[in-house]
Amino acid sequence: MNIIGPDLLVFGVDNVDDCTLFVTDYGLEGRGNGRFEALDGTGLLILPKGDPSLPSALDTGTTLRKTIYGCGDAQTLDAIEAELKKDREVKRLEDGSLETVDDLGFTLGFQVSTRRALALPAEMVNAPGASAKRPVNSIGIEKDARPRPRSLSHVVYFVPDYARAEAFYRDRLGFITTDRFHNTGPFMRPAGTDDHHTLFFIQTPPHMKGIEHFTFHMGGPSDVMQAGTNMVNKGYQSFWGPGRHLFGSNWFWYFKSPFGCNMEFDADMDLHDDSWVAREAPPGADTSQAFLLQYREKWAPMGGPPPGK
C-alpha cells in the first residue's frame, strides 16, 4: 500500500494556549482553527479535549486522539478500506478520508496526502577530499537563525503488546520493520517512504498506553542544535540530547512538552529499501545513541576554565 507517512497528529488538550505557544516556539506555523504546520504542510491539530469533533480518548488519558496518514493516491484509500472492513468499522468522512481504530485502540485516519513538495538545500559541510561542499564565501551558521521544521517525521507509541501492534501494521497495512529492540518494540516504515521509520513501539504496562513522543525532520544537524538551543533559551526543559541515534542514525534533541509527552527535533535519518535486513539489539544506553551531548550556557576562554571545572 502506498502509505507515505503521518500527515497530521490530532490532539485534545486542556491547555490549548500552552500547547500553541510551545509549537510556535518550536517553529511550526499557525494556519488557524488549531492547525500548525511544518514547511511541507504536515503538522498538528490542537483542539480542546472536549471538542465534539475529536475521536474518543484512550482510557489512559493520553492527549493524542488520532494519527492521520497520508497516502499516495485514492486507490490506496480504497485498498485500506477494503482490507480493514473485514473485521472493523471504517468510516468515510465528509472530506473523503478514512477513520478507523487499530488493534491496540489508537484512532487512525488515512487521506490522500496533502503534503507539499519541498525544494530546499540540505545542510552542506566542507570536508577534505569531498567535492560537494559549501560554495566559497558561503557562511555555515548564523547566530540568530530560527530553523523551521520541514516535515512530520515519526510518532512513538507506548503499547502493552508490541507484537500485536507490529502484526497489525505489517499484515494489514504493509508496514516494514527496519530494526528492533529485543522485547521492547520495532521501528517501522510504510511502503510509500524510504525513511528508516515513521512509527516505533515501546512495550509498557497497559496504564501507560499512549504517545511517548513525536518529531519533525529538520534540515541538518546544525538546525537541530540551533533549534534546540533556541528552545532552551526560551526556558523549555531539555529531556534527552543533543545526540545521534544508532538505529536510524538521526540526530536528535528531545524536550518535555505540554502535550504530556516529549517532542523531538531530528535530522539526517537513514533511508532504506526493501533489500535492507532488520537489525536487532537489546535496549539500553549503548544501543540507543552513538553519542550524547549535554547543553551548557555559552562560555568564552578569556575568563578561565568552563563553569564547573
Backbone as a ProteinNet text record, in pm:
[ID]
protein_1_A
[PRIMARY]
MNIIGPDLLVFGVDNVDDCTLFVTDYGLEGRGNGRFEALDGTGLLILPKGDPSLPSALDTGTTLRKTIYGCGDAQTLDAIEAELKKDREVKRLEDGSLETVDDLGFTLGFQVSTRRALALPAEMVNAPGASAKRPVNSIGIEKDARPRPRSLSHVVYFVPDYARAEAFYRDRLGFITTDRFHNTGPFMRPAGTDDHHTLFFIQTPPHMKGIEHFTFHMGGPSDVMQAGTNMVNKGYQSFWGPGRHLFGSNWFWYFKSPFGCNMEFDADMDLHDDSWVAREAPPGADTSQAFLLQYREKWAPMGGPPPGK
[TERTIARY]
84.2	0	87.2	47.3	129	97.1	126.2	115.2	249.7	248.4	372.1	424.3	336.6	376	273.1	294.9	195.7	185.4	64.1	36.6	-0.5	-72.7	-128.8	-148	-109.3	-140.5	-245.3	-351.6	-463.9	-462.5	-462.9	-455.6	-580	-622.5	-724.8	-663.2	-649.6	-574.1	-657.9	-618.3	-686.1	-607.2	-496.9	-410.7	-374.2	-474.1	-454	-352.8	-361.7	-271.1	-125.4	-100.8	35.6	89.6	6.6	49.6	74.2	-12	4.7	135.9	167.6	293.1	411.6	402.9	514.2	544.1	441.8	468.7	508.2	461.4	504.2	651.6	692.9	834.2	918.1	860.8	927.8	954.8	868.4	891.4	779.4	667.2	553.8	476.8	410.6	335.9	186.7	121.5	-21.8	-99.4	-197.3	-281.9	-426.6	-454.2	-590	-665.4	-764.7	-851.3	-773.5	-662.9	-586.9	-484.2	-465.9	-371.2	-236.8	-128.4	7.9	90	167.4	229.5	380.2	447.3	585.6	587.8	708.2	721.8	649	633.5	566.9	417.7	363.5	219.4	178.4	268	236.6	236	169.6	167.1	78.1	22.2	-56.9	-190.1	-291.6	-419.3	-441.2	-450.9	-461.4	-599.3	-680.1	-816.5	-839.2	-936.4	-972.6	-1019.6	-987.4	-1014.4	-1163.3	-1249.4	-1392.3	-1453.6	-1371.6	-1424.3	-1500.5	-1624.9	-1706.4	-1656.9	-1569.5	-1518.4	-1408.9	-1357.3	-1247.2	-1295.7	-1215.6	-1245.1	-1234.2	-1289.5	-1284.6	-1140.2	-1116.7	-983	-959.3	-833.2	-797.3	-821.8	-847.4	-878.3	-755.2	-636	-515.1	-498.9	-578.7	-572.3	-470.7	-405.6	-311	-381.2	-308.7	-371.8	-382.9	-308.9	-319.3	-452.7	-529.8	-660.3	-661.2	-569.3	-575.4	-444.3	-399.4	-284.9	-336.9	-319.2	-370	-252.9	-257.5	-152.2	-186.7	-85.2	-100.1	-70.2	-153.2	-137.7	-109.5	-47.7	-6.7	-118.8	-231.5	-338.7	-467.9	-577.3	-708.8	-721.5	-648.5	-653.9	-604.3	-506.8	-457.4	-565.8	-639.6	-751	-852.2	-884.1	-979.9	-927.6	-798.5	-739.9	-740	-708.3	-710.6	-852.5	-949.2	-1088.4	-1133.2	-1101.4	-1143.3	-1077.9	-950.3	-878.8	-930.5	-942.9	-978.6	-1126.5	-1209.9	-1352.9	-1382	-1282.1	-1302.8	-1336.9	-1286.5	-1307.7	-1330	-1352.9	-1375.2	-1449.1	-1502.6	-1571.3	-1467.8	-1492.1	-1410	-1505.9	-1491.5	-1579.6	-1519.5	-1605.3	-1567.6	-1618.7	-1528.1	-1566.7	-1604.2	-1661.3	-1709.7	-1598.4	-1474.6	-1365.1	-1304.6	-1364.8	-1316.7	-1213.7	-1168.4	-1069	-1135.1	-1052.3	-1098.8	-1069.3	-1150.2	-1122.8	-1155	-1062.1	-1080.8	-997	-987.5	-911.2	-822.4	-696.2	-605.6	-629.4	-548.9	-572.1	-541.2	-472.6	-441.9	-532.8	-625.1	-720.7	-687.3	-576.6	-540.6	-625.2	-682.9	-761.4	-668	-699.1	-619.7	-704.9	-642.2	-704.1	-615	-674.5	-599.9	-659	-573.4	-617.7	-517.4	-562.3	-465.4	-379.6	-249.5	-161.4	-174.9	-175.4	-183.1	-48.1	57.8	189.3	239	310.4	364.7	507.1	541.9	678.8	772.9	888.1	987.7	1106.3	1160.5	1284.6	1376.3	1440.4	1524.9	1662.7	1767.1	1900.3	1914	1991.2	2026.5	2148.6	2172.4	2294.4	2415.7	2512.7	2633.7	2753.8	2855.6	2977.1	3098	3200.6	3329.5	3416.6	3453.4	3534.2	3645.6	3768.4	3878.6	3850.5	3871.9	3852.5	3713.6	3620.1	3482.1	3456.7	3390.6	3364.9	3243.6	3142.1	3021.4	3046.3	3044.8	3071	3005.8	3005.4	2950.8	3035.6	2972.6	3049.5	3142.8	3245.4	3338	3260.8	3294.7	3233.8	3089.2	3046.3	2914.2	2928.3	2857.2	2870.9	2788.6	2846.3	2781.9	2682	2687.9	2598.3	2566.3	2445.3	2404.6	2356.9	2411.4	2386.8	2238.8	2164.9	2025	1926.2	1970	1882.1	1768.4	1655	1539.7	1497.9	1562.7	1535.1	1389.9	1332.4	1194	1188.9	1101.1	1078.6	1030.3	1080.3	1046.6	931	925.2	824.1	802.2	678.1	646.6	718	800.2	889	826.5	804	752.9	680.8	609.6	537	571.7	580.6	617.4	506.6	462.6	355	408.8	359.8	367.4	253.5	285.6	182.6	202.4	94.1	106.6	138.9	134.9	160.2	220.8	353.2	416.9	406.9	406.2	398	263.9	157.8	26.3	20.4	77.9	81	161.2	277.7	360.7	287.6	220.4	149.3	39.8	-32.8	-139.4	-82.5	18.5	71.5	144.8	204.4	273.2	174.5	84	-1.2	-120.4	-168.4	-290.1	-260.4	-147.5	-118.3	14.1	87.1	207.6	329.4	330.8	449.4	563.7	686.3	805.8	887.4	932.5	1018.4	1162.4	1224.4	1361.6	1463.9	1431.7	1517.9	1428.9	1485.8	1405.7	1494.8	1437.5	1498.1	1432.3	1513	1461.6	1358.4	1244.5	1141.6	1095.8	1114.2	1074.6	984.6	1029.3	946	1022.4	949	1009.7	1002.2	1099.6	1093.7	1031.3	932.4	859.5	842.7	841.4	813.5	704.1	614.7	518.8	587.3	522.3	584.5	607.6	536.1	546.7	659.1	745.9	860	982.3	1100.9	1223.7	1287	1219.3	1265.5	1282.9	1385.8	1410	1286.6	1217.2	1092.1	1002.5	872.9	772.9	692.8	722	646	739.6	727.8	806.7	719.6	728.2	651.5	744.9	701.8	775.5	682.6	724.1	643.5	636.7	515.3	493.2	372.4	350.6	226.8	104.4	-12.5	-132.5	-169.5	-143.5	-186.9	-107.1	2.1	84.9	53.7	-38.4	-63.2	-93.5	-23.1	-41.8	79.5	91.2	202.6	322.2	441	563.7	632.8	648.7	698.5	664	680.1	668.9	772.8	801.8	912.3	895.2	967.5	973.2	1117	1133.2	1264.3	1309	1435.7	1499.2	1594.6	1655.9	1739.8	1877.8	1918.5	2050.5	2086.6	2202.7	2243.5	2250.6	2299	2307.9	2170.1	2070.3	1933.2	1885.7	1915.6	1876.2	1941.2	2072.7	2144.7	2092.7	2067.4	2026.2	1881.3	1794.3	1654.5	1643	1720.1	1718.4	1771.8	1878.5	1933.7	1832	1760.8	1657.2	1549.5	1514.6	1412.9	1464.3	1589.5	1646.8	1646.3	1683.2	1688.2	1550	1445.5	1309.1	1256.8	1338.8	1301	1242.3	1241.4	1185.4	1285.7	1233.2	1316.1	1366.3	1497.7	1558.7	1542	1502.3	1479.8	1592.7	1636.6	1738.6	1806.4	1937	2008.6	2075.3	2143.8	2151.8	2242.3	2217.1	2295.1	2262	2309.6	2280.8	2246.8	2130.1	2085.1	2169	2167.1	2227.3	2127.2	2010.6	1907.6	1843.4	1864.1	1814.3	1919.2	2021.7	2133.9	2092.6	1967.8	1922.8	1977.9	2019.9	2049.6	1919.6	1929	1807.1	1831.1	1720.8	1715.3	1568.8	1541.2	1405.1	1378.3	1253.1	1209.1	1078.4	1061.8	933.4	832.2	711.2	610.5	482.8	399.5	271.1	167	202.5	111.7	112	195.3	207.4	296.9	377.7	473	594.8	694.1	812	794.2	864.6	864.4	1010.3	1044.7	1183.5	1210.4	1333.9	1387.6	1472.8	1464.3	1557	1607.1	1716.7	1775.7	1862.6	1874.2	1966.3	1935.3	1811.5	1770.8	1812.9	1849.9	1883.6	1763.2	1792.9	1691.6	1715.6	1607.1	1619.3	1520.3	1560.7	1467.9	1437.7	1369.8	1323.7	1436	1557.3	1669.3	1732.6	1695.1	1752.9	1710.4	1804.9	1778.5	1774.9	1664.7	1645.9	1750.3	1803.3	1897	1819.2	1881	1821.4	1927.1	1885.1	1977.1	1899	1964.4	1897.7	1881.6	1775	1759.1	1859.3	1903.9	1997.1	2071.3	2148.6	2220.5	2317.7	2386.6	2487.3	2426.5	2299.4	2235.2	2138.8	2112.8	2017.3	2081.8	2211.6	2278.2	2426	2480.3	2624.1	2700.3	2643.8	2699.8	2588.7	2610.7	2512.6	2586.1	2537	2597	2508.1	2561.4	2484.5	2495.4	2380.5	2379.2	2437.4	2514.4	2555.2	2555.1	2548.2	2544.7	2674.5	2664.8	2782.3	2895.3	3016.7	3135	3246.7	3333.2	3449.8	3575	3687.2	3806.1	3880.2	3846.3	3921.7	3907.9	3800.1	3775.1	3815.5	3895.5	3938.5	3867.1	3870.4	3810.6	3659.3	3595.1	3448	3386.7	3264.2	3196.1	3189.9	3214.8	3209.6	3339.8	3441.3	3573.3	3669.2
-119.6	0	123.9	223.2	343.8	445.1	404	493.5	563.8	696.5	774.4	795.6	833.6	864.1	954.4	994.9	1077	1217.2	1256.7	1393	1485.1	1430.5	1515.4	1433.2	1491.7	1435.8	1525	1463.2	1536.4	1518.1	1630.5	1628.3	1692.4	1637.8	1700.1	1732.9	1860.9	1902.7	1997.1	2009.4	2103.5	2232.2	2246.1	2363.8	2412.1	2449.6	2487.4	2601.3	2700.9	2815.6	2773.7	2687.2	2641.5	2561.3	2474.3	2392.9	2478.7	2578.8	2669.3	2744.8	2796.7	2868.9	2776.1	2654.9	2560.5	2530.8	2494.2	2455	2575.2	2693.9	2814.6	2840.9	2829.2	2844.2	2733.5	2615.1	2502.4	2531.8	2612	2651.6	2620.6	2565.1	2539.9	2668.5	2675.5	2795.8	2774.2	2865	2855.3	2884.3	2797.8	2813.9	2843.1	2860.6	2887.8	2762.2	2777.1	2667.1	2553.9	2587.2	2488	2411.1	2445.5	2372.3	2444	2364.3	2416.7	2328.4	2393.5	2318.6	2339	2232.2	2241	2295.2	2306	2367.3	2289.8	2157.6	2080	2062.2	2125.4	2117.8	2009.1	1917.2	1820.8	1893.6	1838.6	1913.4	1855	1945.9	1911.7	1984.6	1921.9	1987.4	1982.9	2100.4	2111.5	2165.5	2083.3	2119.9	2101.4	2174.4	2148.2	2004	1941.7	1798.6	1764.5	1863.7	1838.6	1866.5	1900.7	1932.7	1811.9	1831.7	1718.3	1652.7	1719.2	1659.8	1556.9	1550.9	1460.7	1317.1	1219.8	1080.6	1060.7	951.8	922.4	909.1	951.4	940.6	798.6	756.8	633.6	649.7	539.8	550	583.5	585.9	624.8	775.8	850.9	995.9	1058.9	982	1040.5	1144.4	1251.2	1361.2	1335.2	1238.9	1207.8	1140.4	1197.9	1141.8	1070.3	1108.2	1049.7	1074.2	972.3	985.1	969	1071.8	1069.9	1046.7	935.8	901.7	953.8	1006.8	1049.2	934.4	919.3	813.5	875.3	797.1	849.1	867.3	796.6	803.9	751	775.9	732.2	580.1	513.4	367.5	305.1	369.4	319.6	331	441.8	454.2	341.5	311.7	205	70.8	46.7	-80.3	-91.7	17.8	17.6	-7.5	61.3	44.5	-100.1	-159	-297	-394.7	-373.3	-462.8	-452.9	-331.9	-316.1	-339.1	-324.8	-351.2	-499.4	-583.1	-725.8	-756.3	-670.3	-704	-584.5	-462.8	-345.6	-239.1	-142.6	-32	62.1	102.8	203.3	310.2	430.7	540.4	616.9	658.7	756.6	891.4	982.6	1113.5	1205.8	1321.1	1413.5	1460.6	1468.2	1512.8	1400.8	1280	1167.4	1081.4	1121.6	1044	927.9	835.2	720.9	741.1	680.2	678.9	541	488.2	356.7	348.2	228	206.2	84.5	93.9	-19.3	-123.7	-228.9	-339.4	-305.4	-193.3	-152	-39.8	7.3	109.5	250.2	270.4	403.9	437.1	557.6	600.8	640.9	590.3	618	687.5	777	834.2	809.3	807.8	793.4	889	962.4	1057.4	1058	1104.1	1133.4	1247.2	1227.4	1319.9	1462.7	1555.2	1697.4	1766	1687.9	1749.8	1812.6	1922.8	1996.3	1949.9	1942.5	1907.1	2020.5	1985.2	2083.2	2080.9	2198	2210.1	2303.5	2248.5	2325.9	2261.6	2341	2281.4	2211.7	2102.8	2038	2106.6	2083.9	2135.8	2074.8	2158.4	2112.4	2137.3	2052.4	2065.4	2072.1	2138.2	2140.5	2030.6	1932.5	1820.5	1793.3	1781.4	1749.2	1621.7	1629.6	1514.6	1501.5	1583.6	1576.2	1688.1	1654	1755.9	1841.3	1782	1858.4	1932.4	2063.3	2142.9	2279	2357.6	2492.7	2575.6	2662.8	2749.7	2841.5	2887.9	2983.3	3106.9	3155.9	3274.8	3251.8	3124.9	3091.5	3055.5	3127	3110.6	2991.3	2911.5	2788.1	2803.7	2912	2926.9	3073.7	3101.2	3236.7	3235.8	3322.6	3322.5	3333.8	3414.4	3441	3365.1	3257.5	3181.6	3117	3101.4	3033.4	2921.1	2804.5	2696.2	2650	2618.4	2571.6	2420.5	2351.6	2210	2191.7	2085.7	2064.6	1968.1	1861.1	1758.4	1675.3	1633.6	1544.4	1411.9	1373.4	1259.3	1129.1	1117.8	991.9	1012.7	908.5	907.7	778.2	785	669.3	643.8	518.2	479.6	392.1	416.8	319.5	219.7	90.4	-11.2	-128.9	-196.3	-311.8	-441.6	-441.6	-563.9	-523.8	-505.4	-455.7	-557.5	-688	-789.1	-780.3	-756.9	-743	-616	-506.8	-381.8	-398.8	-461.1	-481.6	-566.2	-671.2	-759	-683.5	-596	-520.4	-431.2	-352.8	-258.8	-331.8	-446	-524.6	-598.2	-672.5	-763.2	-694.9	-586.3	-522	-396.6	-328.3	-200.3	-200.7	-311.2	-322.2	-251.1	-216.3	-155	-257.3	-207	-290.5	-259.9	-363.3	-345.5	-328.8	-216.9	-188.6	-230.2	-215.6	-255.4	-280.9	-344.2	-367	-377.7	-341.8	-367.8	-492.3	-584.7	-708.4	-678.9	-747.3	-741.4	-599.2	-509.5	-370.3	-321.9	-339.3	-297.6	-271.5	-262.7	-243.6	-98.9	-64.4	55.7	14.5	91.8	51	168.6	134.9	234.9	180.6	267.1	222.7	210.7	142.3	112	235.2	344.9	463.6	558	520.4	605.3	518.3	578.1	506.2	555.2	645.1	682.8	558.9	558.6	444.7	406.4	504.6	473.1	596.2	570.3	672.1	631.3	510.3	454.8	367.6	377.6	295	262	136.8	91.9	62.4	99.8	70.3	-5.4	-125	-206.8	-143.7	-126	-69	-136.8	-117.1	-165.8	-97.4	-162.2	-108.1	33.3	70.1	202.1	315.8	282.5	385.2	402.4	325.9	327.8	468.7	509.1	642.9	685.9	815.6	868.3	893.9	848.1	874.4	999.5	1009.4	1133.9	1139.8	1257.7	1278	1380.4	1387.9	1472	1516.2	1621	1672	1668.4	1642.8	1648.6	1793.8	1818.5	1947.3	1936.1	2048.4	2049.7	1992.7	1964.8	1909.8	1919	1865.3	1867	2006.7	2103.8	2239.3	2295	2260.9	2302.6	2244.5	2116.4	2053.8	2126.3	2152.4	2218.2	2359.4	2431.4	2570.4	2580.5	2497.8	2499.4	2457.2	2355.7	2312.9	2419.4	2486.5	2594.3	2706.7	2737.3	2840.2	2800.3	2669.8	2625.1	2636.1	2597.4	2610.7	2756.8	2845.9	2988.5	3045.6	2979.1	3022.7	2960.9	2878.2	2822.4	2683.2	2615.3	2480.3	2378	2267.6	2167.3	2064.3	2058.5	1954.4	1820.1	1718	1585.1	1488.8	1489.1	1393.9	1453.5	1471.3	1523.1	1655.8	1707.6	1656.3	1533.2	1454.6	1335.2	1276.1	1153.3	1086	940.2	898.6	761.3	665.1	537.5	432.2	376	328.1	282.6	405.5	421.7	537.5	643.1	645.7	740.8	886	912.7	1051.8	1125.9	1252.2	1343.2	1372.3	1399.7	1420.7	1520.5	1580.7	1658.2	1660.7	1604.5	1592.4	1697.9	1743.7	1839.5	1792.4	1822.4	1799.8	1898.6	1851.1	1936.4	1939	2039.6	2045.5	1947.8	1866.2	1763.6	1639.9	1640.3	1522.4	1416.1	1454.8	1364	1446	1380.2	1450.7	1490.1	1596	1642	1660.2	1608.7	1596.7	1681.2	1722.8	1766.3	1650.9	1618.7	1519.2	1563.3	1500	1532.4	1416.8	1404.5	1311.4	1167.5	1126.1	987.7	898.7	773.4	676	649	611.8	570.4	424.1	348.7	205.7	163.8	61.5	-0.4	-141.8	-218.3	-349.9	-452.2	-418.7	-511.8	-504.7	-405.1	-388.1	-503	-553.9	-659.5	-597.2	-614.3	-551.7	-601.5	-509.7	-542.2	-557.8	-626.5	-642.2	-613.6	-554	-522.2	-515	-540.7	-520.3	-371.8	-329.4	-187.3	-144.6	-20.9	29.8	150.7	210.6	333.1	311.3	194.9	171.5	146.1	109.5	83.9	194.3	288.6	396	515.6	536.9	650.3	620.5	679.5	668.1	758.8	875.7	968.8	1059	1116.5	1203.5	1323.8	1442.1	1566.5	1630.2	1725.9	1795.5	1945.5	2011.3	2155.9	2227.6	2333.3	2424.3	2564.9	2662.3	2800	2835.6	2935.4	2977.3	3021.4	3005.8	3035	3076.9	3162.1	3204.9	3181.6	3143.8	3103.1	3217.3	3342	3452.5	3460.5	3405.1	3419.9	3301.9	3209.9	3094.4	2968.5	2862.8	2735.4	2744.2	2648.8	2647.6	2635.9	2681.9	2668.4	2522.8	2499.3	2364.8	2290.6	2351.2	2286.3	2337.9
0	0	0	-77.6	-92.4	17.9	142.8	257.5	272.8	277.8	278.9	420	509.9	647.2	710.7	833.9	903.8	844.5	809.3	762.9	878.1	977.5	1083.1	1210.1	1323.2	1454	1518.4	1570	1627	1778.4	1850.9	1996	2056.2	2169.9	2252.3	2386.7	2418.7	2536.7	2622.7	2750.3	2838	2856.2	2782	2791.2	2650.9	2574.4	2434.7	2421.4	2507.8	2497.1	2518.4	2616.9	2642.7	2523.9	2469.1	2355.6	2232.5	2212.9	2099.4	2109	2226	2244.7	2221.6	2274.3	2260.9	2114.1	2036.1	1897.6	1811.4	1848.1	1777.4	1804.7	1931.2	1964.3	1899.8	1886.8	1821.7	1674.1	1612.6	1474.6	1377.4	1426.3	1338.1	1313.7	1200.1	1161.3	1180.6	1251.2	1272.2	1145.6	1116.6	997.8	1033.2	1161.8	1205.7	1242.5	1328	1370.7	1436.4	1503.6	1577.5	1498.4	1370.8	1285.7	1281.7	1294.7	1291	1197.2	1107.9	1000.1	993.3	946.5	902.1	759.5	703.5	570.9	461	476.9	372.1	395.3	499	524.6	620.8	656.2	761.4	895.8	994.7	1120	1226.9	1307.2	1424.2	1420	1478.5	1503.7	1654.4	1716.2	1861.4	1895.3	1962.6	1996.5	2146	2204	2343.9	2359.2	2471.3	2485.8	2480.8	2503	2494.7	2358.7	2260.2	2126.8	2070.5	2027.1	1982.1	1854	1780.1	1656.3	1681.9	1804.2	1834.9	1851.6	1807.2	1842.3	1993.1	2040.7	2183.7	2231	2354.6	2412.6	2463.7	2465.5	2532.9	2682.7	2751.5	2894.7	2978.3	2917.4	2989.6	2999.2	2923.9	2929.7	2837.4	2750.1	2656	2569.2	2534.9	2461.1	2311.6	2258.2	2115.8	2088.6	1997.9	1964.4	1829	1739.9	1606.2	1532.2	1460.7	1370	1228.5	1146.8	1008.8	914.6	841.9	746.8	607.4	540.6	402.7	307.5	207.9	108.2	-28.7	-115	-244.3	-343.9	-324.4	-423.2	-363	-435.2	-388.3	-389.3	-478.8	-485.2	-354.4	-291.8	-163.2	-57.2	-56.8	37.8	17.9	-106.7	-135	-84.8	-103.5	-59.6	92.1	159.8	306.4	356.7	295.8	337.8	320.7	205.1	179.5	277.5	307.1	397.2	540.4	590.8	732.3	759.1	657.7	676.7	698.6	679.2	702.1	847.9	940.3	1080.4	1172.2	1114	1199	1119.4	1190.6	1124.6	1062.8	940.9	872.8	820.8	872.1	831.5	714.8	621	518.9	566.4	595.4	645.1	529.4	562.2	459.1	365.8	416.1	331.1	246.6	252.7	173.9	243.7	361.2	434.3	508.2	555.3	631.5	779.6	863.8	1007.4	1061	1140.8	1199.6	1326.3	1383.5	1506.2	1485.1	1530	1513.4	1623.1	1624.5	1717.5	1862.8	1886.1	2022.9	2071.6	1985	2026.2	1983	1908.9	1860.1	1737.1	1735.6	1620.6	1507.7	1387.8	1268.2	1164.3	1087.8	970.5	850.5	732.6	608.6	506.5	438.6	337.6	223.1	105.7	0.4	52.4	54.5	125	73.2	168.3	134.8	148.4	173.3	193.3	63.8	78.6	-35.9	-64.4	-192.1	-229.6	-188.8	-135.5	-94.4	-190	-216.2	-294.9	-217.2	-114.1	-24.4	-16	0.6	14.7	148.9	149.9	275.3	333.8	460.9	520.9	449.9	416.3	349.2	438.6	422.4	502.8	411.3	460	391.8	450.6	369.8	416.4	315.7	360.6	268.6	189.6	60.6	-26.5	-84.1	-38.7	-87.6	-186.7	-297	-399.6	-364.4	-300.7	-266.3	-135.4	-140.3	-21.2	-37.4	69	59.2	-36.5	-113.1	-202.6	-124	-190.4	-130.5	-84.3	32.6	93.7	138.5	143.4	195.1	342.5	428.3	572	621.1	711.2	754.5	866.8	943.1	1057.9	1078.3	1121.2	1156.2	1300.4	1380.3	1524.6	1559.3	1486.8	1521.8	1433.2	1369.2	1280.6	1359.7	1296.3	1355.1	1259.3	1269.3	1174.6	1183.5	1068.2	1062.4	1042.9	1112.8	1085.3	941.3	877.4	736.4	714.7	795.2	769.8	894.9	918.2	1029.3	1007	1102.7	1084.9	1133.9	1264.9	1318.1	1449.9	1488.3	1616	1687.7	1819.9	1901.7	2002.8	2008.9	2099.1	2212.1	2334.1	2441.9	2420.6	2419.4	2396.5	2492.2	2530.6	2619.5	2546.7	2412	2335	2201	2198.9	2076.2	1962.6	1994.6	1888.9	1815.3	1889.8	1827.8	1743.7	1795.2	1719.4	1591.1	1601.4	1482.5	1378.5	1422.6	1329.3	1254.3	1324.3	1257.5	1147.7	1180.4	1080.6	967.9	998.3	894.8	804.9	865.6	789.1	725.8	787.2	736.8	656	683.4	618.2	541.5	544.7	463.9	517.6	648.1	706.2	712.7	710.4	709.6	834.4	904.3	1021.3	974.7	1012.2	970.1	1074.9	1203.1	1314.1	1434	1538.7	1657.7	1779.4	1895.4	2024.6	2083.7	2134.4	2191.5	2300.6	2290.8	2396	2427.4	2332.2	2352.4	2240.6	2114.2	2004.3	1876.5	1763.6	1632.9	1583.9	1499.4	1417.1	1283.7	1234.8	1115	1019	890	786.8	694.9	646.1	545.4	409.4	317.1	188.7	102	131	47.4	83.5	177.7	213.4	234.3	218.4	249.6	379.7	454.5	587.7	674.8	758.5	846.2	925.9	980.5	1049.6	1055.9	1052.8	1083.9	1207.4	1258.7	1370.9	1453.9	1585.2	1676.4	1796.3	1841.4	1957.8	2073.9	2194.4	2316.8	2411.4	2451.4	2541.1	2679.9	2730.2	2863.4	2926.9	3055.6	3117.4	3055	3061.8	2997.1	3040.2	3165.7	3211.8	3148.8	3077.3	3013.8	2865	2812.2	2667.2	2618.3	2511.1	2456.5	2377.6	2356.9	2278.7	2370.6	2326.9	2401.5	2348.7	2215	2156.4	2008.8	1953.1	1808.5	1769	1638.4	1595.2	1450.7	1416.3	1279	1230.5	1100	1036.6	1021.8	1053.4	1030.2	910.9	871.6	752.1	770.3	894.8	919.4	1066	1104.6	1245.6	1305.4	1228.7	1283.4	1315	1232.3	1260.6	1393.6	1417.4	1543.8	1661.1	1648.7	1757.4	1781.8	1673.3	1690.2	1735.8	1679.2	1722.4	1868.3	1908.5	2047.1	2141.2	2099.7	2181.2	2197.7	2090.6	2099.8	2200.3	2203.9	2299.3	2443.1	2464.7	2598.5	2642.2	2550.2	2583	2613.3	2563.9	2593.9	2723.5	2786.8	2915.8	2912.7	2797.6	2790.2	2841.8	2894.3	2959.7	2859.8	2843.9	2762.4	2832.1	2756	2812.7	2778.4	2650.7	2605.8	2482.9	2491.7	2378.9	2410.2	2308	2171	2161.1	2056.4	2033.4	1898.3	1875	1748.9	1776.6	1727.7	1746.1	1661.6	1700.6	1619.6	1519.5	1565.1	1472.6	1408.2	1280.4	1206.9	1183	1265.5	1254.3	1270.8	1305.1	1309	1430.9	1407.5	1515.4	1589.3	1720	1797.5	1909.1	1951.4	2075.8	2118.4	2235.9	2287.4	2395.4	2399.3	2501	2563	2692.6	2756.8	2697.7	2673.3	2611	2693.6	2673.9	2746.2	2693.7	2593.6	2543.3	2633.4	2737.9	2822.5	2763.7	2665	2601.9	2561	2506.8	2458.3	2312.8	2273.4	2135	2094	1977	1934.6	1810.1	1793.7	1664.6	1612.5	1481.9	1427.5	1290.2	1246.9	1116.4	1068.9	939	872.4	909	888.5	914	797.7	828.8	725.6	634.9	511.5	414.4	378.4	362.5	334	226	148.1	53.9	101.3	15.9	59.2	70.9	27.2	42.3	180.9	260.5	393.6	485.7	563.6	660.2	799.5	868.9	1000.2	1100.2	1177.9	1285.5	1416.7	1510.5	1643.2	1748.4	1858.4	1966.9	2096.8	2208.7	2337.4	2363.4	2428.8	2459.5	2565.4	2554.6	2655.1	2604.9	2690.8	2656.1	2540.6	2537.6	2435.2	2298.3	2293.2	2164.5	2124.5	2213.4	2184.5	2116.3	2137.8	2074.9	2056.6	1949.9	1927.5	2022.5	2047.8	2145	2194.9	2311.7	2375.8	2431.9	2399	2444	2550.8	2619.9	2722.5	2700.2	2695.3	2674.8	2796.5	2770.5	2876.7	2820.9	2907.6	2862.2	2791.4	2704.7	2629.2	2722.6	2674.3	2756	2662.2	2707.4	2629.5	2713.4	2650.9	2725.7	2795.1	2765.8	2823.4	2974.9	3028	3171.8	3255.2	3203.1	3279.8	3235.9	3318.4	3279.2	3272.1	3199.1	3190.6	3328.9	3344.5	3474.4	3517.1	3645.9	3698.8	3690.4	3629.3	3618.5	3724
[MASK]
+++++++++++++++++++++++++++++++++++++++++++++++++++++++++++++++++++++++++++++++++++++++++++++++++++++++++++++++++++++++++++++++++++++++++++++++++++++++++++++++++++++++++++++++++++++++++++++++++++++++++++++++++++++++++++++++++++++++++++++++++++++++++++++++++++++++++++++++++++++++++++++++++++++++++++++++++++++

